[in-house]
Amino acid sequence: MAEVITLAHGAGGKASAQLIDTVFLPAFGAPDELRDAAVVTLPPGQLAFSTDSYVVNPIRFPGGSIGDLAVNGTVNDLAVSGAVPQWLSAAFVIEEGLELDELKAVVADMATAAATANVKIVTGDTKVVPKGAADQLFITTAGVGLVPPNRQLGAQYVQTGDQVLLSGPIGAHGMAVMLARGNLALQADIKTDSAPVNQLVEALYASVDPTHVRWMRDPTRGGLGTAANELAKAANQAVILEDEAILVLPEVRGACDLLGIDPLYVANEGCFIAVVAPESAPAALAALQQHGAGQAALIGTIAEHPPGVVGIRNAFGGTRLVDMLIGDPLPRIC
């Protein structure tokens, strides 16, 4: 096989078949028969279905790659919808000239991420486009999960007095990708937080009455600040955050300070926010800390007034508004 991807690999002939046989099937598992769709057996109940596209640049960055990001991102979208992720599809748009070893490495990252999250990549597609028509590699993943009974999530269930939990530190993924581009004249030992959160979500549900988990979200593009604003507006409640409780790793905070970036708006790929009933908050926090390296924290409260607003209190008791971002002030990272 050639050392780089050529247009022949996307033509549907022998080169395409060879690419599938030598790169994708060894990593994802070979079905008994290659068909145009995966056929799976479903138990009764509700399904969650999610899809996302990944166009991150560079495709490899400290602690991860576009491959594990594509798996973790869809797994996490399913998990914070209350589902247990089961199956993924993966579609690849490959730029002519991409090194074959680079593609194999990305696919291997996907296989490892899927195994870690206990999901299967069961179907997919590849397309090769001429050089210059894409930026090395784009991946789209779609996922299906099963929603157990008694799980109901939504802003309509959020009540005054509910508590806001965060499963881990924020800002690492966005800063890792931005610094990996090498155009900010800044070096820091920052690795992406890209990881599946489905096991943490299951630990949360196992610790409390499932109906006491009101709302969840993974604060990806736009960060914690954007997710909190979406919650406040959808619930027509105030979200009051505690600045000192939100964990930002020192190296991430230092890089954000140097670049004039608020870590509240930096993307994450390995943490989630949950709103839980106040009586269940201690048990939920203990479960997340036990299963998440002790990095979870209670970061805020749902208040009645002012509705639709996010505020953040500092250590001195002052409060500032956290508004929704306008435009795209940060370099795009996905």
LINNORHU-V363665 format. One record per residue. N is the residue number from 1. SS is DSSP state (h for helix, s for strand, l for the rest). PHI is phi in whole degrees, -180 to 180 (NA if undefined). Layout:
# LINNORHU-V363665
n: (N/N)
ss: (SS/SS)
phi: (PHI/PHI)
This chain:
# LINNORHU-V363665
n: (1/2/3/4/5/6/7/8/9/10/11/12/13/14/15/16/17/18/19/20/21/22/23/24/25/26/27/28/29/30/31/32/33/34/35/36/37/38/39/40/41/42/43/44/45/46/47/48/49/50/51/52/53/54/55/56/57/58/59/60/61/62/63/64/65/66/67/68/69/70/71/72/73/74/75/76/77/78/79/80/81/82/83/84/85/86/87/88/89/90/91/92/93/94/95/96/97/98/99/100/101/102/103/104/105/106/107/108/109/110/111/112/113/114/115/116/117/118/119/120/121/122/123/124/125/126/127/128/129/130/131/132/133/134/135/136/137/138/139/140/141/142/143/144/145/146/147/148/149/150/151/152/153/154/155/156/157/158/159/160/161/162/163/164/165/166/167/168/169/170/171/172/173/174/175/176/177/178/179/180/181/182/183/184/185/186/187/188/189/190/191/192/193/194/195/196/197/198/199/200/201/202/203/204/205/206/207/208/209/210/211/212/213/214/215/216/217/218/219/220/221/222/223/224/225/226/227/228/229/230/231/232/233/234/235/236/237/238/239/240/241/242/243/244/245/246/247/248/249/250/251/252/253/254/255/256/257/258/259/260/261/262/263/264/265/266/267/268/269/270/271/272/273/274/275/276/277/278/279/280/281/282/283/284/285/286/287/288/289/290/291/292/293/294/295/296/297/298/299/300/301/302/303/304/305/306/307/308/309/310/311/312/313/314/315/316/317/318/319/320/321/322/323/324/325/326/327/328/329/330/331/332/333/334)
ss: (l/l/l/s/l/l/h/h/h/h/l/l/l/h/h/h/h/h/h/h/h/h/h/h/h/h/h/h/l/l/l/l/l/l/l/l/l/l/l/l/l/l/l/l/l/s/s/s/s/s/s/s/s/s/l/l/l/l/l/s/s/l/l/s/s/h/h/h/h/h/h/h/h/h/h/h/h/h/h/l/l/l/s/s/s/s/s/s/s/s/s/s/s/s/s/l/l/l/s/h/h/h/h/h/h/h/h/h/h/h/h/h/h/h/h/h/h/l/l/s/s/s/s/s/s/s/s/s/s/l/l/l/l/l/l/l/s/s/s/s/s/s/s/s/s/s/s/l/l/l/l/l/l/l/h/h/h/l/l/l/l/l/s/s/s/s/l/l/l/l/l/h/h/h/h/h/h/h/h/h/l/l/l/l/l/l/l/l/l/l/l/l/l/l/l/l/l/h/h/h/h/h/h/h/h/h/h/l/l/h/h/h/s/s/s/s/s/l/l/l/l/l/h/h/h/h/h/h/h/h/h/h/h/h/h/l/l/s/s/s/s/s/h/h/h/l/l/l/l/h/h/h/h/h/h/h/h/h/h/l/l/l/h/h/h/l/l/l/l/l/l/l/s/s/s/s/l/h/h/h/h/h/h/h/h/h/h/h/h/h/h/l/l/l/l/l/s/s/s/s/s/s/s/l/l/l/l/l/l/s/s/s/s/l/l/l/l/l/s/s/s/l/l/l/l/l/l/l/l/l/l/l/l/l)
phi: (NA/-63/-79/-130/-73/-118/-61/-63/-68/-109/-89/87/-103/-62/-65/-64/-63/-66/-62/-64/-69/-102/-112/-86/-64/-62/-83/-99/100/-94/-72/-60/-147/-80/-126/-79/-151/-78/-116/-126/-97/-111/-78/-63/128/-92/-113/-111/-137/-140/-146/-158/-116/-127/-131/-66/-135/-77/-79/-130/-146/-55/91/-176/-154/-60/-69/-68/-62/-66/-77/-62/-61/-75/-57/-69/-62/-70/-62/-78/-93/89/-94/-97/-61/-126/-133/-126/-113/-141/-117/-117/-109/-111/-80/-53/101/-62/-65/-62/-64/-66/-63/-61/-65/-65/-63/-64/-61/-64/-63/-65/-64/-65/-65/-62/-85/61/-123/-117/-91/-108/-160/-174/-159/-131/-135/-113/-116/-60/-55/95/-89/-150/-105/70/-158/-116/-129/-118/-119/-125/-138/-124/-135/-103/-98/-65/-61/72/-104/-132/-118/165/-62/-68/-92/-72/-126/-57/96/-61/-107/-108/-114/-124/-80/-172/-68/-112/93/-68/-64/-60/-69/-61/-69/-61/-71/-66/-72/74/-112/-108/52/-145/-121/-157/-85/-121/-114/-57/-94/-52/-166/-75/-109/-63/-70/-65/-62/-65/-64/-63/-63/-69/-93/-139/-61/-55/-73/-86/-91/-90/-159/-144/-159/-97/-80/-83/-60/98/71/-61/-61/-69/-62/-65/-67/-62/-64/-59/-71/-69/-88/55/-130/-93/-112/-108/-97/-109/-57/-68/-85/-83/-80/-126/-59/-54/-67/-70/-62/-62/-65/-62/-63/-65/-94/70/-112/-81/-61/-62/-107/-90/-68/-129/-138/-146/-140/-147/-106/-136/-106/-129/-61/-58/-70/-102/-60/-61/-67/-64/-63/-62/-66/-67/-67/-67/-98/-128/59/70/-100/-74/-152/-85/-115/179/-139/-90/-122/-76/-129/-81/-62/77/-120/-111/-122/-133/-95/-95/-65/-95/92/-78/-128/-123/-80/-112/-91/-71/-64/-112/78/-136/-75/-102/-59/-64/-117/-160)
